[in-house]
Amino acid sequence: MSFTPTAHKGIVMIKRREGTTREEFRDWFLGPHARFGTSVDEIYRYTGSLLVAPGPRYTFPGGEPPFDLISEIWCRDRAGIEQAFAKLTTMGGPQNTIDHVSDRAAYIAEEYTLK
């Protein structure tokens, strides 16, 4: 069986800033941050997964997840992802998140649809 990438995407894992409640973080993500992220033309799909519980046989270190949000953006190709990240950065991405985020990790990935 041979597989080829079905999409290219950016994956960003975000930890909320200390002192920010989960509800405040969710409201920021689904409000101003969502409007900001969806304004980039190269992005054709944008999702965010807010972590609510650890998976089976896993506990959060110190009771807190290492990240509170896994955000994913899909683009047609790798160049599109790179352009989207560049636009998000120059459009104020870091400034948009600075009051709400203590840590973030961003990745570019090839997505393979297996089922």
Secondary structure, 3 states (H helix, E strand, C coil): CCCCCCEEEEEEEEEECCCCCHHHHHHHHHHHHHHHHCCCCCCCEEEEEECCCCCCCCCCHHHCCCCCEEEEEEECCHHHHHHHHHHHHHCCHHHHHCCCEEEEEEEEEEECCCC
